[in-house]
């Protein structure tokens, strides 16, 4: 089982410099940086480290996932955002769980042992939204997710190809969870503790994403 680590970045030079030495590269077989067109030196930093960089022609987190899929040589693809939120210590744990034969293993901030970073969300609006959309998937598709929208996950490449995902932005994980449930894929979660983001605010806007997720779910629900 070969694993490709895909680092998703867009103008992340400050957190990347801090997180890079903490990434356990020995847990994976290949590393690719998929970048949305950084102008702050992120691309140059990766190239200096000898990391293959794929620059997206069009921005969007979903497009970044697909660029990773198109360029990965591994049997599994592990998506990691080195912005400080995701703990690199969980990378070997995700790999170990995937080796048990799962199609997808995702980090969960809401199962026992997990924790969400709420430092920039004192009213817990984002968490309420996460719980709501996770519950909706479970209700309609009989799945048992505790965190259906967390992007920190490892996915079997063949399963990812078969799902034919087409979300271009932050709906990508949501769509993946829906289609995995629709197709009865073998999915597991491990608890993960979300850390505080380094160097800037989150790029995803909570209320805008809530609206987009709602529309997106309705489209997926009626899609054959």
MDAnalysis code that builds the backbone (N, CA, C; Angstrom):
import MDAnalysis as mda
import numpy as np

u = mda.Universe.empty(672, n_residues=224, atom_resindex=np.repeat(np.arange(224), 3), trajectory=True)
u.add_TopologyAttr("name", ["N", "CA", "C"] * 224)
u.add_TopologyAttr("resid", np.arange(1, 225))
u.add_TopologyAttr("resname", ["UNK", "UNK", "UNK", "UNK", "UNK", "UNK", "UNK", "UNK", "UNK", "UNK", "UNK", "UNK", "UNK", "UNK", "UNK", "UNK", "UNK", "UNK", "UNK", "UNK", "UNK", "UNK", "UNK", "UNK", "UNK", "UNK", "UNK", "UNK", "UNK", "UNK", "UNK", "UNK", "UNK", "UNK", "UNK", "UNK", "UNK", "UNK", "UNK", "UNK", "UNK", "UNK", "UNK", "UNK", "UNK", "UNK", "UNK", "UNK", "UNK", "UNK", "UNK", "UNK", "UNK", "UNK", "UNK", "UNK", "UNK", "UNK", "UNK", "UNK", "UNK", "UNK", "UNK", "UNK", "UNK", "UNK", "UNK", "UNK", "UNK", "UNK", "UNK", "UNK", "UNK", "UNK", "UNK", "UNK", "UNK", "UNK", "UNK", "UNK", "UNK", "UNK", "UNK", "UNK", "UNK", "UNK", "UNK", "UNK", "UNK", "UNK", "UNK", "UNK", "UNK", "UNK", "UNK", "UNK", "UNK", "UNK", "UNK", "UNK", "UNK", "UNK", "UNK", "UNK", "UNK", "UNK", "UNK", "UNK", "UNK", "UNK", "UNK", "UNK", "UNK", "UNK", "UNK", "UNK", "UNK", "UNK", "UNK", "UNK", "UNK", "UNK", "UNK", "UNK", "UNK", "UNK", "UNK", "UNK", "UNK", "UNK", "UNK", "UNK", "UNK", "UNK", "UNK", "UNK", "UNK", "UNK", "UNK", "UNK", "UNK", "UNK", "UNK", "UNK", "UNK", "UNK", "UNK", "UNK", "UNK", "UNK", "UNK", "UNK", "UNK", "UNK", "UNK", "UNK", "UNK", "UNK", "UNK", "UNK", "UNK", "UNK", "UNK", "UNK", "UNK", "UNK", "UNK", "UNK", "UNK", "UNK", "UNK", "UNK", "UNK", "UNK", "UNK", "UNK", "UNK", "UNK", "UNK", "UNK", "UNK", "UNK", "UNK", "UNK", "UNK", "UNK", "UNK", "UNK", "UNK", "UNK", "UNK", "UNK", "UNK", "UNK", "UNK", "UNK", "UNK", "UNK", "UNK", "UNK", "UNK", "UNK", "UNK", "UNK", "UNK", "UNK", "UNK", "UNK", "UNK", "UNK", "UNK", "UNK", "UNK", "UNK", "UNK", "UNK", "UNK", "UNK", "UNK", "UNK", "UNK", "UNK", "UNK", "UNK"])
u.atoms.positions = np.array([
    [0.848, -1.198, 0.000],
    [0.000, 0.000, 0.000],
    [0.883, 1.247, 0.000],
    [0.813, 2.012, -1.064],
    [1.581, 3.244, -1.189],
    [0.680, 4.447, -0.898],
    [1.221, 5.423, -0.187],
    [0.440, 6.597, 0.213],
    [1.078, 7.865, -0.339],
    [0.260, 8.685, -0.986],
    [0.690, 10.004, -1.440],
    [0.128, 11.054, -0.497],
    [0.997, 11.880, 0.048],
    [0.579, 12.996, 0.897],
    [0.420, 14.226, 0.016],
    [-0.783, 14.797, 0.007],
    [-1.051, 16.006, -0.769],
    [-1.195, 17.183, 0.185],
    [-0.298, 18.151, 0.053],
    [-0.326, 19.358, 0.875],
    [-1.093, 20.434, 0.119],
    [-2.180, 20.908, 0.701],
    [-3.039, 21.897, 0.050],
    [-2.726, 23.285, 0.593],
    [-2.302, 24.194, -0.284],
    [-1.885, 25.518, 0.196],
    [-2.358, 26.648, -0.714],
    [-2.467, 27.818, -0.110],
    [-2.697, 29.072, -0.829],
    [-2.219, 30.204, 0.073],
    [-1.058, 30.769, -0.252],
    [-0.468, 31.857, 0.543],
    [-0.358, 31.477, 2.021],
    [0.360, 30.377, 2.276],
    [0.475, 29.834, 3.633],
    [1.916, 29.831, 4.130],
    [2.760, 30.743, 3.667],
    [4.182, 30.636, 3.966],
    [4.479, 30.643, 5.459],
    [3.750, 31.447, 6.236],
    [4.016, 31.506, 7.682],
    [3.724, 30.169, 8.354],
    [2.514, 29.601, 8.207],
    [2.280, 28.297, 8.828],
    [3.091, 27.172, 8.200],
    [3.334, 27.234, 6.901],
    [4.091, 26.172, 6.245],
    [5.494, 26.058, 6.829],
    [6.155, 27.183, 7.047],
    [7.504, 27.149, 7.619],
    [7.505, 26.555, 9.023],
    [6.440, 26.786, 9.768],
    [6.355, 26.245, 11.126],
    [5.951, 24.779, 11.129],
    [5.045, 24.403, 10.226],
    [4.510, 23.044, 10.232],
    [5.395, 22.044, 9.494],
    [6.117, 22.487, 8.493],
    [6.882, 21.570, 7.648],
    [7.806, 20.639, 8.443],
    [8.591, 21.150, 9.401],
    [9.485, 20.257, 10.145],
    [8.748, 19.238, 11.011],
    [7.462, 19.453, 11.246],
    [6.683, 18.563, 12.110],
    [5.980, 17.449, 11.335],
    [6.014, 17.519, 10.020],
    [5.314, 16.527, 9.203],
    [6.123, 15.228, 9.144],
    [5.528, 14.089, 9.512],
    [6.241, 12.801, 9.496],
    [6.284, 12.211, 8.085],
    [7.198, 12.689, 7.281],
    [7.263, 12.272, 5.886],
    [7.580, 10.786, 5.735],
    [8.175, 10.182, 6.765],
    [8.498, 8.764, 6.684],
    [7.255, 7.881, 6.738],
    [6.104, 8.463, 7.043],
    [4.856, 7.693, 7.108],
    [4.201, 7.543, 5.736],
    [4.727, 8.263, 4.731],
    [4.133, 8.225, 3.389],
    [5.205, 7.903, 2.355],
    [4.772, 7.667, 1.121],
    [5.694, 7.255, 0.067],
    [5.952, 8.333, -0.979],
    [5.082, 9.310, -1.041],
    [5.199, 10.375, -2.031],
    [4.585, 11.639, -1.443],
    [5.149, 12.787, -1.800],
    [4.628, 14.072, -1.311],
    [4.448, 15.019, -2.493],
    [3.268, 15.609, -2.579],
    [2.966, 16.603, -3.610],
    [2.347, 17.818, -2.932],
    [2.778, 18.996, -3.315],
    [2.121, 20.220, -2.861],
    [1.221, 20.712, -3.984],
    [-0.064, 20.856, -3.685],
    [-1.013, 21.425, -4.646],
    [-1.320, 22.838, -4.173],
    [-0.941, 23.805, -4.970],
    [-1.023, 25.203, -4.550],
    [-1.979, 25.992, -5.446],
    [-2.765, 26.850, -4.806],
    [-3.766, 27.624, -5.526],
    [-3.243, 28.865, -6.212],
    [-1.926, 29.023, -6.255],
    [-1.330, 30.191, -6.907],
    [-0.784, 31.188, -5.908],
    [-0.041, 30.701, -4.935],
    [0.498, 31.554, -3.871],
    [1.449, 32.611, -4.415],
    [1.425, 33.781, -3.783],
    [2.308, 34.890, -4.151],
    [3.240, 35.274, -3.001],
    [3.249, 34.465, -1.943],
    [3.998, 34.839, -0.737],
    [5.254, 34.007, -0.514],
    [5.645, 33.204, -1.490],
    [6.846, 32.383, -1.345],
    [6.573, 30.939, -0.971],
    [5.304, 30.555, -0.823],
    [4.970, 29.174, -0.468],
    [5.482, 28.196, -1.519],
    [5.247, 28.495, -2.777],
    [5.676, 27.611, -3.867],
    [7.198, 27.466, -3.874],
    [7.888, 28.580, -3.740],
    [9.355, 28.561, -3.754],
    [9.905, 27.776, -2.568],
    [9.237, 27.875, -1.429],
    [9.677, 27.134, -0.244],
    [9.629, 25.634, -0.506],
    [8.508, 25.163, -1.040],
    [8.376, 23.731, -1.311],
    [9.417, 23.261, -2.323],
    [9.618, 24.033, -3.358],
    [10.595, 23.646, -4.381],
    [11.996, 23.549, -3.786],
    [12.303, 24.447, -2.868],
    [13.610, 24.426, -2.207],
    [13.784, 23.160, -1.380],
    [12.663, 22.635, -0.854],
    [12.711, 21.406, -0.058],
    [12.701, 20.152, -0.936],
    [12.607, 20.345, -2.240],
    [12.577, 19.204, -3.146],
    [11.202, 18.583, -3.304],
    [10.157, 19.319, -2.913],
    [8.791, 18.822, -3.013],
    [8.214, 19.174, -4.383],
    [7.585, 18.203, -5.028],
    [6.913, 18.469, -6.297],
    [5.740, 19.412, -6.060],
    [5.651, 20.467, -6.849],
    [4.574, 21.448, -6.709],
    [3.702, 21.438, -7.961],
    [2.405, 21.305, -7.742],
    [1.427, 21.406, -8.823],
    [0.618, 22.674, -8.569],
    [0.683, 23.625, -9.484],
    [-0.039, 24.886, -9.323],
    [-1.376, 24.793, -10.054],
    [-2.443, 25.065, -9.328],
    [-3.777, 25.008, -9.915],
    [-3.970, 26.114, -10.949],
    [-4.570, 25.765, -12.062],
    [-4.909, 26.771, -13.068],
    [-6.098, 27.604, -12.600],
    [-6.971, 26.964, -11.810],
    [-8.115, 27.647, -11.218],
    [-8.130, 27.358, -9.728],
    [-8.438, 28.371, -8.932],
    [-8.467, 28.183, -7.488],
    [-9.697, 27.389, -7.059],
    [-9.666, 26.932, -5.821],
    [-10.785, 26.192, -5.255],
    [-10.289, 24.940, -4.571],
    [-10.754, 24.710, -3.346],
    [-10.304, 23.547, -2.586],
    [-10.670, 22.243, -3.296],
    [-11.885, 22.194, -3.843],
    [-12.295, 20.995, -4.561],
    [-11.400, 20.715, -5.751],
    [-11.057, 21.765, -6.469],
    [-10.134, 21.603, -7.597],
    [-8.771, 21.116, -7.106],
    [-8.352, 21.595, -5.930],
    [-7.093, 21.140, -5.357],
    [-7.105, 19.643, -5.081],
    [-8.230, 19.142, -4.570],
    [-8.370, 17.703, -4.335],
    [-8.191, 16.939, -5.647],
    [-8.809, 17.438, -6.710],
    [-8.744, 16.745, -7.994],
    [-7.347, 16.822, -8.615],
    [-6.666, 17.951, -8.442],
    [-5.279, 18.044, -8.908],
    [-4.415, 17.015, -8.174],
    [-4.680, 16.842, -6.893],
    [-3.958, 15.837, -6.133],
    [-4.216, 14.443, -6.669],
    [-5.480, 14.154, -6.950],
    [-5.853, 12.852, -7.503],
    [-5.157, 12.602, -8.836],
    [-5.146, 13.594, -9.696],
    [-4.573, 13.439, -11.035],
    [-3.063, 13.224, -11.014],
    [-2.397, 13.710, -9.986],
    [-0.934, 13.650, -9.950],
    [-0.372, 12.611, -8.989],
    [-1.218, 12.052, -8.137],
    [-0.743, 11.091, -7.135],
    [-0.467, 9.725, -7.754],
    [0.604, 9.094, -7.310],
    [0.952, 7.750, -7.767],
    [0.582, 6.685, -6.734],
    [0.248, 7.107, -5.518],
    [-0.043, 6.162, -4.456],
    [-1.390, 5.477, -4.600],
    [-1.560, 4.390, -3.848],
    [-2.848, 3.691, -3.791],
    [-3.847, 4.477, -2.943],
    [-3.310, 5.248, -2.007],
    [-4.130, 6.099, -1.141],
    [-3.607, 7.525, -1.217],
    [-4.516, 8.476, -1.053],
    [-4.143, 9.891, -1.033],
    [-4.553, 10.481, 0.305],
    [-3.595, 11.089, 0.989],
    [-3.861, 11.718, 2.281],
    [-3.791, 13.230, 2.091],
    [-4.913, 13.895, 2.322],
    [-4.992, 15.348, 2.151],
    [-4.702, 16.049, 3.475],
    [-3.771, 16.997, 3.425],
    [-3.347, 17.697, 4.644],
    [-3.161, 19.175, 4.339],
    [-3.776, 20.019, 5.150],
    [-3.623, 21.472, 5.012],
    [-2.667, 21.972, 6.091],
    [-1.453, 22.389, 5.732],
    [-0.454, 22.796, 6.729],
    [-0.637, 24.230, 7.201],
    [-1.854, 24.544, 7.659],
    [-2.152, 25.901, 8.133],
    [-2.190, 25.984, 9.651],
    [-1.903, 24.851, 10.305],
    [-1.888, 24.821, 11.761],
    [-3.082, 24.138, 12.374],
    [-4.224, 24.104, 11.673],
    [-5.427, 23.471, 12.220],
    [-5.261, 21.964, 12.391],
    [-4.674, 21.325, 11.391],
    [-4.568, 19.869, 11.398],
    [-3.239, 19.433, 12.010],
    [-3.315, 18.426, 12.869],
    [-2.138, 17.969, 13.599],
    [-1.371, 16.931, 12.782],
    [-0.147, 17.229, 12.369],
    [0.612, 16.273, 11.559],
    [0.886, 14.954, 12.274],
    [0.799, 14.948, 13.603],
    [0.997, 13.700, 14.347],
    [-0.081, 12.668, 14.020],
    [-1.209, 13.134, 13.473],
    [-2.297, 12.218, 13.127],
    [-2.095, 11.550, 11.771],
    [-1.123, 11.996, 11.006],
    [-0.882, 11.402, 9.687],
    [-0.586, 9.905, 9.784],
    [0.348, 9.453, 10.642],
    [0.586, 8.007, 10.758],
    [-0.636, 7.247, 11.262],
    [-1.456, 7.882, 12.079],
    [-2.665, 7.226, 12.594],
    [-3.680, 6.999, 11.473],
    [-3.828, 7.981, 10.596],
    [-4.724, 7.820, 9.453],
    [-4.233, 6.710, 8.528],
    [-2.928, 6.685, 8.282],
    [-2.349, 5.658, 7.419],
    [-2.555, 4.270, 8.021],
    [-2.300, 4.139, 9.312],
    [-2.445, 2.846, 9.981],
    [-3.879, 2.336, 9.907],
    [-4.840, 3.235, 10.067],
    [-6.249, 2.829, 10.020],
    [-6.644, 2.443, 8.594],
    [-6.133, 3.170, 7.616],
    [-6.445, 2.851, 6.217],
    [-5.935, 1.465, 5.841],
    [-4.833, 1.052, 6.434],
    [-4.256, -0.261, 6.142],
    [-5.164, -1.407, 6.567],
    [-6.179, -1.110, 7.349],
    [-7.143, -2.133, 7.774],
    [-8.170, -2.427, 6.683],
    [-8.071, -1.704, 5.569],
    [-8.939, -1.994, 4.440],
    [-10.047, -1.002, 4.179],
    [-9.988, 0.157, 4.814],
    [-11.032, 1.163, 4.615],
    [-10.814, 1.928, 3.309],
    [-11.920, 2.385, 2.737],
    [-11.845, 3.231, 1.553],
    [-11.527, 4.676, 1.932],
    [-12.073, 5.111, 3.059],
    [-11.841, 6.463, 3.566],
    [-11.640, 6.398, 5.072],
    [-10.642, 7.112, 5.556],
    [-10.486, 7.322, 6.997],
    [-10.354, 8.821, 7.206],
    [-11.254, 9.379, 7.997],
    [-11.266, 10.826, 8.216],
    [-11.032, 11.153, 9.680],
    [-10.402, 12.280, 9.922],
    [-10.276, 12.772, 11.281],
    [-11.615, 13.339, 11.736],
    [-11.968, 13.090, 12.982],
    [-13.220, 13.627, 13.530],
    [-12.927, 14.486, 14.750],
    [-13.451, 15.702, 14.705],
    [-13.295, 16.623, 15.825],
    [-14.365, 16.424, 16.877],
    [-15.347, 15.572, 16.585],
    [-16.517, 15.498, 17.452],
    [-16.765, 14.125, 18.065],
    [-15.947, 13.137, 17.766],
    [-16.074, 11.862, 18.451],
    [-15.249, 11.917, 19.733],
    [-15.414, 10.942, 20.598],
    [-14.680, 10.925, 21.864],
    [-13.180, 11.015, 21.604],
    [-12.526, 11.948, 22.266],
    [-11.093, 12.147, 22.092],
    [-10.749, 13.218, 21.086],
    [-11.742, 13.721, 20.356],
    [-11.517, 14.780, 19.382],
    [-11.871, 16.143, 19.948],
    [-11.435, 17.193, 19.266],
    [-11.723, 18.549, 19.733],
    [-11.638, 19.519, 18.556],
    [-12.572, 20.469, 18.527],
    [-12.589, 21.490, 17.485],
    [-11.973, 22.778, 18.008],
    [-11.253, 23.484, 17.140],
    [-10.710, 24.792, 17.513],
    [-11.798, 25.848, 17.340],
    [-12.205, 26.454, 18.439],
    [-13.268, 27.464, 18.410],
    [-12.744, 28.850, 18.746],
    [-11.443, 29.054, 18.607],
    [-10.845, 30.325, 19.010],
    [-11.388, 31.503, 18.207],
    [-11.817, 31.235, 16.960],
    [-12.369, 32.313, 16.141],
    [-13.873, 32.150, 15.920],
    [-14.497, 31.311, 16.750],
    [-15.929, 31.033, 16.603],
    [-16.565, 30.899, 17.983],
    [-16.573, 31.998, 18.771],
    [-17.044, 31.921, 20.156],
    [-18.498, 31.493, 20.301],
    [-19.313, 31.707, 19.283],
    [-20.724, 31.307, 19.345],
    [-20.945, 29.888, 18.811],
    [-19.872, 29.251, 18.413],
    [-19.917, 27.860, 17.925],
    [-20.839, 27.692, 16.716],
    [-20.959, 28.735, 15.909],
    [-21.823, 28.664, 14.729],
    [-21.314, 27.611, 13.747],
    [-20.010, 27.587, 13.533],
    [-19.435, 26.627, 12.588],
    [-19.667, 25.193, 13.054],
    [-19.492, 24.961, 14.353],
    [-19.707, 23.617, 14.876],
    [-21.156, 23.178, 14.737],
    [-22.080, 24.102, 14.986],
    [-23.497, 23.775, 14.827],
    [-23.792, 23.386, 13.383],
    [-23.204, 24.131, 12.458],
    [-23.379, 23.801, 11.046],
    [-22.802, 22.444, 10.701],
    [-21.608, 22.157, 11.229],
    [-20.985, 20.859, 10.983],
    [-21.858, 19.724, 11.497],
    [-22.375, 19.874, 12.710],
    [-23.246, 18.846, 13.291],
    [-24.514, 18.678, 12.457],
    [-25.072, 19.794, 12.003],
    [-26.317, 19.746, 11.229],
    [-26.121, 18.989, 9.921],
    [-25.092, 19.348, 9.164],
    [-24.894, 18.712, 7.864],
    [-24.445, 17.258, 8.006],
    [-23.721, 16.952, 9.064],
    [-23.372, 15.558, 9.341],
    [-24.627, 14.753, 9.643],
    [-25.516, 15.319, 10.469],
    [-26.761, 14.633, 10.827],
    [-27.651, 14.414, 9.609],
    [-27.673, 15.395, 8.705],
    [-28.491, 15.278, 7.492],
    [-28.028, 14.098, 6.633],
    [-26.723, 13.967, 6.463],
    [-26.204, 12.832, 5.688],
    [-26.580, 11.520, 6.362],
    [-26.375, 11.455, 7.671],
    [-26.692, 10.227, 8.401],
    [-28.169, 9.874, 8.289],
    [-29.028, 10.889, 8.354],
    [-30.473, 10.668, 8.290],
    [-30.899, 10.124, 6.930],
    [-30.385, 10.703, 5.868],
    [-30.837, 10.329, 4.529],
    [-30.137, 9.099, 3.967],
    [-28.922, 8.827, 4.430],
    [-28.160, 7.738, 3.819],
    [-27.774, 6.621, 4.787],
    [-28.188, 6.726, 6.038],
    [-27.932, 5.657, 6.990],
    [-26.484, 5.515, 7.403],
    [-25.699, 6.555, 7.198],
    [-24.288, 6.528, 7.597],
    [-24.155, 6.854, 9.082],
    [-22.935, 6.755, 9.586],
    [-22.703, 6.989, 11.014],
    [-21.551, 7.974, 11.235],
    [-21.495, 8.984, 10.399],
    [-20.451, 9.993, 10.548],
    [-20.631, 10.782, 11.847],
    [-19.510, 11.219, 12.397],
    [-19.552, 12.213, 13.474],
    [-19.004, 13.556, 12.990],
    [-18.290, 13.546, 11.857],
    [-17.701, 14.776, 11.307],
    [-17.545, 14.600, 9.798],
    [-18.623, 14.858, 9.070],
    [-18.649, 14.559, 7.638],
    [-17.971, 15.607, 6.775],
    [-17.553, 16.721, 7.371],
    [-17.011, 17.813, 6.552],
    [-15.543, 18.125, 6.849],
    [-14.902, 17.312, 7.659],
    [-13.488, 17.541, 7.951],
    [-12.637, 17.117, 6.755],
    [-11.742, 17.993, 6.328],
    [-10.922, 17.707, 5.160],
    [-9.695, 16.861, 5.428],
    [-9.351, 16.655, 6.691],
    [-8.170, 15.874, 7.060],
    [-8.529, 14.401, 6.932],
    [-8.160, 13.788, 5.806],
    [-8.600, 12.425, 5.531],
    [-7.674, 11.724, 4.541],
    [-7.740, 10.412, 4.571],
    [-7.014, 9.588, 3.614],
    [-8.044, 8.793, 2.825],
    [-7.853, 8.732, 1.503],
    [-8.859, 8.139, 0.618],
    [-8.189, 7.174, -0.354],
    [-8.802, 6.029, -0.534],
    [-8.309, 5.088, -1.531],
    [-8.465, 5.704, -2.914],
    [-7.403, 5.707, -3.688],
    [-7.417, 6.403, -4.973],
    [-8.504, 5.872, -5.905],
    [-8.652, 4.561, -5.974],
    [-9.663, 3.984, -6.864],
    [-11.070, 4.380, -6.441],
    [-11.307, 4.468, -5.132],
    [-12.619, 4.889, -4.634],
    [-12.875, 6.346, -4.983],
    [-11.834, 7.162, -4.872],
    [-11.956, 8.584, -5.193],
    [-12.276, 8.775, -6.675],
    [-11.645, 7.993, -7.514],
    [-11.916, 8.074, -8.954],
    [-13.349, 7.666, -9.263],
    [-13.820, 6.610, -8.601],
    [-15.162, 6.092, -8.875],
    [-16.269, 7.027, -8.397],
    [-15.979, 7.858, -7.385],
    [-17.003, 8.776, -6.878],
    [-17.286, 9.925, -7.842],
    [-16.351, 10.186, -8.748],
    [-16.525, 11.239, -9.764],
    [-16.966, 12.572, -9.138],
    [-16.195, 13.030, -8.187],
    [-16.511, 14.279, -7.493],
    [-16.336, 15.470, -8.429],
    [-17.206, 16.457, -8.279],
    [-17.099, 17.644, -9.122],
    [-17.248, 18.955, -8.349],
    [-17.262, 18.881, -7.021],
    [-17.310, 20.105, -6.212],
    [-16.010, 20.868, -6.402],
    [-16.102, 22.178, -6.575],
    [-14.906, 22.964, -6.869],
    [-14.335, 23.694, -5.662],
    [-15.149, 23.854, -4.608],
    [-14.675, 24.619, -3.459],
    [-14.760, 23.798, -2.175],
    [-15.201, 24.441, -1.085],
    [-15.163, 23.790, 0.220],
    [-16.246, 22.734, 0.411],
    [-17.091, 22.522, -0.591],
    [-18.090, 21.456, -0.499],
    [-17.490, 20.086, -0.797],
    [-16.225, 20.035, -1.163],
    [-15.634, 18.792, -1.649],
    [-15.709, 17.656, -0.626],
    [-15.393, 17.935, 0.635],
    [-15.447, 16.877, 1.651],
    [-16.888, 16.441, 1.904],
    [-17.801, 17.413, 1.885],
    [-19.223, 17.141, 2.067],
    [-19.721, 16.220, 0.952],
    [-19.367, 16.542, -0.281],
    [-19.766, 15.706, -1.412],
    [-19.157, 14.314, -1.306],
    [-17.896, 14.243, -0.905],
    [-17.243, 12.953, -0.758],
    [-17.951, 12.092, 0.275],
    [-18.333, 12.687, 1.403],
    [-19.023, 11.941, 2.451],
    [-20.385, 11.454, 1.972],
    [-21.102, 12.308, 1.226],
    [-22.405, 11.917, 0.683],
    [-22.256, 10.745, -0.282],
    [-21.348, 10.863, -1.220],
    [-21.212, 9.819, -2.241],
    [-20.618, 8.531, -1.678],
    [-19.777, 8.661, -0.667],
    [-19.272, 7.458, 0.002],
    [-20.420, 6.715, 0.672],
    [-21.334, 7.466, 1.301],
    [-22.500, 6.851, 1.942],
    [-23.436, 6.250, 0.898],
    [-23.655, 6.968, -0.193],
    [-24.511, 6.462, -1.275],
    [-23.986, 5.140, -1.819],
    [-22.670, 5.059, -1.974],
    [-22.040, 3.890, -2.584],
    [-21.619, 2.829, -1.576],
    [-21.999, 3.040, -0.313],
    [-21.718, 2.063, 0.747],
    [-20.224, 1.739, 0.854],
    [-19.402, 2.760, 0.757],
    [-17.967, 2.555, 0.915],
    [-17.634, 2.275, 2.375],
    [-16.485, 1.662, 2.571],
    [-16.041, 1.329, 3.923],
    [-15.328, 2.547, 4.511],
    [-15.958, 3.181, 5.492],
    [-15.470, 4.448, 6.037],
    [-15.215, 4.321, 7.534],
    [-14.138, 4.932, 7.999],
    [-13.829, 4.978, 9.433],
    [-13.429, 6.397, 9.809],
    [-13.516, 6.697, 11.086],
    [-13.066, 7.985, 11.612],
    [-12.130, 7.735, 12.785],
    [-11.187, 8.641, 12.974],
    [-10.347, 8.616, 14.167],
    [-10.455, 9.985, 14.831],
    [-10.381, 10.050, 16.146],
    [-10.464, 11.358, 16.809],
    [-9.242, 12.207, 16.505],
    [-9.478, 13.464, 16.233],
    [-8.381, 14.394, 15.986],
    [-8.635, 15.685, 16.745],
    [-7.584, 16.279, 17.246],
    [-7.697, 17.549, 17.971],
    [-7.264, 18.666, 17.037],
    [-8.215, 19.508, 16.686],
    [-7.941, 20.622, 15.791],
    [-7.201, 21.712, 16.552],
    [-6.094, 22.160, 15.999],
    [-5.285, 23.183, 16.644],
    [-5.646, 24.557, 16.094],
    [-5.131, 25.593, 16.727],
    [-5.434, 26.950, 16.283],
    [-4.671, 27.263, 15.002],
    [-5.367, 27.860, 14.068],
    [-4.761, 28.220, 12.792],
    [-3.622, 29.220, 12.996],
    [-2.577, 29.078, 12.179],
    [-1.410, 29.956, 12.263],
    [-1.475, 31.004, 11.154],
    [-1.263, 32.252, 11.518],
    [-1.046, 33.291, 10.516],
    [-2.224, 33.663, 9.656],
    [-3.337, 34.043, 10.270],
    [-4.447, 34.547, 9.458],
    [-5.756, 33.845, 9.708],
    [-6.829, 34.454, 9.215],
    [-8.170, 33.921, 9.409],
    [-8.448, 32.785, 8.428],
    [-9.456, 31.981, 8.755],
    [-9.879, 30.916, 7.856],
    [-10.370, 31.512, 6.540],
    [-10.127, 30.768, 5.452],
    [-10.560, 31.251, 4.146],
    [-12.044, 30.991, 3.900],
    [-12.585, 29.959, 4.545],
    [-14.003, 29.638, 4.361],
    [-14.855, 30.507, 5.280],
    [-15.893, 31.142, 4.732],
    [-16.793, 31.987, 5.501],
    [-18.006, 31.170, 5.928],
    [-18.266, 31.137, 7.246],
    [-19.239, 30.219, 7.819],
    [-20.627, 30.334, 7.201],
    [-21.214, 31.522, 7.184],
    [-22.593, 31.656, 6.713],
    [-22.699, 31.409, 5.208],
    [-21.712, 31.875, 4.465],
    [-21.706, 31.622, 3.017],
    [-21.629, 30.128, 2.745],
    [-20.786, 29.423, 3.502],
    [-20.644, 27.997, 3.283],
    [-21.897, 27.245, 3.699],
    [-22.569, 27.704, 4.749],
    [-23.811, 27.059, 5.165],
    [-24.849, 27.095, 4.059],
    [-24.975, 28.233, 3.402],
    [-25.906, 28.376, 2.288],
    [-25.500, 27.477, 1.121],
    [-24.227, 27.485, 0.793],
    [-23.736, 26.666, -0.319],
    [-23.925, 25.179, -0.032],
    [-23.668, 24.767, 1.215],
    [-23.854, 23.366, 1.590],
    [-25.313, 22.955, 1.435],
    [-26.228, 23.837, 1.823],
    [-27.662, 23.529, 1.738],
    [-28.081, 23.286, 0.292],
    [-27.688, 24.188, -0.591],
    [-28.008, 24.037, -2.010],
    [-27.341, 22.791, -2.578],
    [-26.105, 22.579, -2.166],
    [-25.341, 21.446, -2.679],
    [-25.985, 20.126, -2.268],
    [-26.457, 20.049, -1.021],
    [-27.072, 18.806, -0.552],
    [-28.327, 18.482, -1.353],
    [-29.144, 19.489, -1.623],
    [-30.367, 19.265, -2.396],
    [-30.043, 18.742, -3.792],
    [-28.994, 19.271, -4.396],
    [-28.587, 18.792, -5.717],
    [-28.137, 17.335, -5.652],
    [-27.359, 16.998, -4.619],
    [-26.884, 15.622, -4.467],
    [-28.036, 14.669, -4.167],
    [-29.005, 15.147, -3.405],
    [-30.136, 14.312, -2.992],
    [-30.945, 13.839, -4.197],
    [-31.104, 14.716, -5.170],
    [-31.936, 14.381, -6.325],
    [-31.125, 13.926, -7.535],
    [-29.818, 13.813, -7.342],
    [-28.972, 13.338, -8.435],
    [-29.022, 11.817, -8.490],
    [-29.200, 11.271, -9.662],
    [-29.283, 9.814, -9.812],
    [-27.901, 9.186, -9.725],
])
